[in-house]
Amino acid sequence: MKVLKTIIKVLRNKYLVALAVFLAWIIFFDSRDIFTQMDKRAELNSLLESKRFYENEIATAKKQLSDIQNNAAALEKIAREQYKMKKPNEDLFLVEEP
């Protein structure tokens, strides 16, 4: 009975009730609630990870472009490996791995 009286006394305090309603509204019902913020944070982390990946790819492509422009052997290697080009009177065998 004593616990029930203390609960009723707390519920009669309009400031605590208003604070509880405000916190519930902010946490669960607002357009910037906790769940939305967690989703946005996960999306941000995913975008940052893809940004790092593409920055690495750009650096690799720039290095490869520099090699192609400055080294004829690198140009021939890329032409043979990536574009499957061959010299005249030369046979090309492609081996597929299982």
C-alpha positions in Angstrom: 0.0 0.0 0.0 2.9 2.3 0.8 4.4 1.7 -2.6 1.1 2.5 -4.3 0.9 5.8 -2.4 4.5 6.8 -3.5 3.7 6.0 -7.1 0.5 8.1 -7.0 2.5 10.9 -5.4 5.1 10.8 -8.2 2.4 10.7 -10.9 0.8 13.8 -9.3 4.0 15.8 -9.9 3.2 17.5 -13.2 6.8 18.3 -13.9 7.9 14.6 -13.7 5.0 13.5 -15.9 5.8 16.3 -18.4 9.4 15.2 -18.4 8.5 11.6 -18.9 6.2 12.4 -21.8 8.8 14.7 -23.4 11.5 12.0 -23.2 9.2 9.4 -24.6 8.3 11.7 -27.5 12.0 12.5 -28.2 13.2 8.9 -28.0 10.4 7.1 -29.9 8.1 9.4 -31.9 10.2 12.4 -33.1 11.5 12.5 -36.7 15.1 12.4 -35.3 14.5 9.5 -32.9 17.2 7.1 -31.7 16.4 4.4 -34.2 16.6 6.8 -37.2 19.9 8.1 -35.8 21.3 4.6 -35.6 20.2 3.9 -39.2 21.8 7.1 -40.4 25.0 6.3 -38.5 25.2 2.8 -40.1 24.6 4.4 -43.6 27.3 6.9 -42.9 29.8 4.2 -41.9 28.9 2.3 -45.1 29.5 5.3 -47.2 32.8 6.1 -45.6 33.9 2.5 -46.2 33.0 2.7 -49.9 34.7 6.1 -50.1 38.0 4.5 -48.8 37.6 1.7 -51.3 37.1 4.1 -54.3 40.0 6.3 -53.1 42.3 3.2 -53.2 41.0 2.2 -56.6 41.7 5.8 -57.9 45.2 5.6 -56.5 45.8 2.3 -58.2 44.4 3.6 -61.5 46.6 6.7 -61.3 49.7 4.5 -60.6 48.8 2.2 -63.5 48.3 5.3 -65.8 51.7 6.6 -64.8 53.3 3.3 -65.6 51.6 3.1 -69.0 52.7 6.6 -70.0 56.3 6.1 -68.8 57.1 2.4 -69.5 56.6 0.5 -72.7 57.0 -2.9 -71.0 54.1 -2.0 -68.6 52.0 -1.0 -71.5 52.6 -4.3 -73.3 51.9 -6.2 -70.0 48.5 -4.5 -69.5 47.6 -4.9 -73.1 48.3 -8.6 -73.0 46.8 -9.4 -69.6 43.7 -7.2 -69.5 42.8 -6.7 -73.2 44.1 -10.1 -74.4 46.0 -8.6 -77.3 48.8 -10.5 -79.1 51.6 -9.9 -81.5 51.3 -10.9 -85.1 51.9 -14.6 -85.8 51.5 -15.4 -82.1 48.9 -17.8 -80.6 47.0 -16.9 -77.5 45.8 -19.6 -75.1 43.4 -18.7 -72.3 43.3 -21.0 -69.3 40.2 -20.9 -67.1 40.5 -21.9 -63.5 37.7 -24.0 -62.1 
